[in-house]
Amino acid sequence: MSYLSCNIMNRDPKANSTVKMQRVATNELKPVHLNVRQVLEKSKAASILLKTLAVFGVSLIMADGVLTPAQSVLGAIQGLEVIAPDISSGTIIGVSCAILILLFLCQPLGITKLGSAFAPIVIIWMLLNFSFGAYNLAKHDAGVLKAFSPYFAGLYFVRNKAEGWKSLGGILLAFTGVEALFADLGAFSKRAIQISWLCFCYPCLLLAYIGQAAYISDVPSAYSNPFFNTLPSGAFWPSLIISILAAIVASQAIITSTFQLLVQVMSTSYFPQIKAIYTSSHFFGQVYIPMANWLLLIGCIVVTAVYSDTTRLGHAYGVCVILVTFITTCMVTLVALIVWRINSVLVLVIFIPFITLDGLFLSSALTKVPDGAWFTLLLAVILASIFILWRFGKDQQWTAEAKDRLPINSLVTKDTEGREVLHEAFGGREITKIKGLGIFFDKAGHSVPAVYAQFLQKFEARPDVHAFLQLRALGLPTVKEDEKYTVSAVRGIQDCYRVVIRHGYNDEIVTKELGGDVYKQVRKYIVGIRPRMETIRIGLEKPAVTGRDDRAHTEAAVPCRSETFKQALTPPKIEGKDYAQGEDPEKLPEADNLSTLVSSAQIDALIAAKLAALDQAFKTQVVYIVGKEQLRIPSPQHHTWMQYIGRPAWRRAVLGIFIWIRENTRAKVASMRIPVEKLVEVGFVKEI
């Protein structure tokens, strides 16, 4: 179960059947926390601002995925200029691009295979930085340690005034990379990351920068390339090789984080579903997205070739990172108040110094926008616009779909002769039967699937036996066989079942054997009813109360018997799994008449009839029915001109782009590995 601290956005209807949300009660929040939550929930402007800020922060990190590989590899290769000042810029760019191409070509192998060499590289790189830092600090000006004193920091700004403030934007590369730390959660625990960072990486980097500062204070010209210019004699070539390998590791970290972010963006319906391949059977976060990989490669090559040096590229990189940290500070503050519910005074004491420092660095970095940092902002704005546009379109789509989500008794009923007919609202005509087993793909997992409702309305027919099939993806490599299937009977329709298949990201579900799997699970469910019904039947034959006359006992037993048999038909519930919100485990349609079934022969006859109908339908044919939903914007023919003009032009334009993107993304039928001759698409149109 998940706790809902603040409700400011709709959720995908598919998630309603997989996640149970419980809202944090008002009386559990202190007045300050409650006020913050109410502002975010009730103020439309605050809600839009918060969501936009979050999406923009994600877009910045994804834009960082284009900049980091170019910056890291180009910076390492530029070390050649220290020993070969006459080396051409084209050579450096060519070598950098070649390394980047090889790195992206290796992505399909997965981080598990690539990462086996990463740990030794990072350890050696950090130890080299630590050693060189200690060497330079001991040999050169140790007075740089005064920089730890706030007095000298303040004196620096007093002495340099505006120029001192502007120089803050030039040191952002000293802590870039921290924005991708979350990517390590795909392979390591939070505690492992904290310990390795605080006890190893941070001290090594800090001493490296202190040593470089000590060297530059004696040799100011070394600032042009601090790392390679401050190396001890004889350490250049080993350091160059390790620095290139470390740059590859740094690039891989941001590439991995970009893939992870894109998966989360797709799961929250901010981007169309594109192909994602999980490369590890142990770690959920290790994923490869082919389309994103090639787009990142193109972006990195273009950025490397256009910027050609790390100075201007560093400006773009710095603005990206400091904006991410600024947004993160704001977001974490809100989380601390309404999710963690930390004392507001303590939150304010921590927030003020962090936001002050972030603001100083950000304001300084923004002065570099004309010098190349504009590229980061432009790329992030484009990505954020796509994400927001897609989410806006999905919200409108869900609203339109919700109007057609009907309970079964609003669609199908029975006439006076007991025949199934459509509800009067849909014509009231008799529903004929089609021989075979029909499998209707169900997206929501509750109520009547839209494709089934459309099928009945258009054809006024249904298969002899049919199943509503929902696929529920879990964040696991694979799901155990005994936990994979849940089957229940749909009350109100004869020979209709709801089948839920839980699957992991490495499980292959939609195959040509899918119909056979559904048949076996439904048959197993029908057979499994027999022992439970028999047990309860035997229990009901025994007197429930002694010392009473038969008439009183019979009157008490009959209603109880009916309810007890209904419970017998309830599908077994897997421990730890919840049914969809608002959906009771459904029973066989004959459950209302089971008060008369008190003999084993009658129970056997009912189950035998169910099995015979299922076997005959499966033997005849298996048909897969999927919905082909088309969206359109209402035209003047469907609305008055005043209603049409009243809709803002920007809204129609945004929805038009959303529909175009939706129509040009991969159709779900294309990825289904089932025989084409058994596939039926039912098209229907919804207006948004």
C-alpha positions, 0 to 999 in steps of 0.5 A: 500500500502507498500513502498519498500525501498530496493529490495534485494529478490524475493517475493512469486508470491501469494503475488503479488496479495495481496500486492501493492508495491511502491518503494521510489523514488531516488530523495527522498533519500539523497546521503548517504541513496541512496549509502547504498541502491545501495550497498545492491541492486547491490552487490550480496555479500552485499545482501547475507550477509544481508539476512544471518545475518537476518536469523541467528538472527532469528535462534538465537531467536528460539534457545533461545526458547529452552534455556529460559524455561530450564534456567528460571525454573531450576534457580527457582527450584535451590533456594531449595538448599539454605534451603536444601543444600543436595538436589540431582541434580536429584531431581532438574532436575526432578522437572524442567522437570515436570514443563516444560512438564506441561507448553508445554501441556498447549500450545494448550489452547492458551495464552489468557486462560493462560495469564489471570493469568500472569499479577498479577504474573508479577506485584507481582514478580516485586514488590518483586524485588523492595522491596527486592532491596530497603531493601538490599540497605538500610541495606547494602553497599550503596556505590555500587551506585558508579557503575553508574559513568563511572570513576569507570567502567573504573577503574575496567577494568584498575585494572582487565585488561583481567579478567575484560573484561572476566567478562562482559560475566558473567553479560549478564543474567541481561538483557536477555529476552529483545529479546522476547519483540516483542512477546508482540506486539501480545497482546499489543500496542507498546506504552503500552509496552514502558510505562510498561517497562520504568516506571515499569519493568526497575526500579524494576529490576534495584533496585533489582540488586543494592540491590543484589550488596549491599548485596554481597559487605558485604557477598561475598559468596552470589554470588552463588545464589544472589536472594535467598541468599539476601532475608530477613528472612521469605520471602523465601517460598513466593519468591520461589513460585512467582519465579517459577510462574515468570519463567513459565511466562518468558518461555511462553513469549519466546515460544509465540515469537518462534511460532510468528517467525515461522509463519513469517518465513513460510510467507516469504517462508523460511520454509515449511508450517506446521499446525498453529492454531490461538488461539485468535479471537482478537489478530493475534499474538497468535498462536500455532504450534503443531509440533514446540511445541513438538520439543521445549519440547524435546529440553528443556528436553534434555538441562535441563538434559544435562546441569543440572545447570544454570552456563553452561546453562547461558553461552549458553544463554548469547552468544545467547542474545548478538549475537541477540542484536549485529545483531539487532543494525546492522539491525536497523542502516540500517533501520534508513538509508534507511527506516526511512531516518534519518540523517546519522550523527545522526545515526552514533552518536547513532550507535557507542556507541551501537555497541561498547558496544555490541562488548565488551560484545560479544567478552567476551561472545565468550570466553565461547563457549568451556564451553557450549555456543557452543550448541547455535551456533550449533543449530542456524547454523542448523536452519539457514541452513534449512531456507536458503536452503528452500528459495533457493529452493523456488527461483528456483521453482518460476523461473521455474514456471514463464516460464509456466505462460502464458496469455490466448491468448497464450494458447487458440484461435479460428479457422475460424469457431469460435471453441475454439482450442489450440494455434498452439504452443500446437498442434492447436487441437480443445478443447472438452467440459466435462459436469459439473462445474470445479473449478481449484485451482489457486495459483498466482491469475493472468494469466492462472493457471498452472493446467488449462494449463496442463489440456488443454494440456493433455486432450484437453478438458475443463468443460462446465463452469469453475472457477479459484479459488484463496484463499487469506488469510488475517491477520484477524480472519474472513472476512465479507461476503460482502467483502469475494468474488470477481468474474470476467469473464475471457476474451477469454474463454467462460463461464470461471470466476475468483473467489477470496475468501478472508478469515481470519485465523478462516474462514473455506473455503475448505469444501464440500460446496465449490462448492455450494458457488462458484456456488452461487457467479458466479450466483450472478455475472451474475445476477448483470450484468443486472441492470448495462447493462440496465442503460447504454443501456437507457443512450445510447438511448438518443442523446449524443449531441444536434444540430447535424445530426443523421449520425454524432451522430451515428458515435460517439455513436457506438464506445463509446457504445461498450466501455461503455458496456465493462465497465458495465461488470467490476466486482464491486471493493471493497473499499480498495482492489486492483486487482492483479498487471498487471490484469485489471478486466476481462469482459465477452467474448461477450463484444466485440460484445455488441455494437449491444445489445441495447434492453432489450430482447437481454440483457436478452437473453445473461444473460439467456444463461449464467445462463442456462449454469451455472445451467446445469453444476452445476446440472450435476457435480462439479469437483475440479481440483488441480495441483500436481507439481513434481520438479526434477533436470535435468539429463544428458539425458536432458542436455549435460554432459558439462552443467550437470558438469557445475552445481556446485555439492553443488547446485545439493545437496542443490536442492536435499535436498529441493525436498526431504523435499518438497515431505515429507511435507504434501500435500495440498490435504490431508487437503482438506475437499472435497469429494474424488470422486470429486477431480482430481489431474493433475500431471506435472513435472518442472525442477529446 
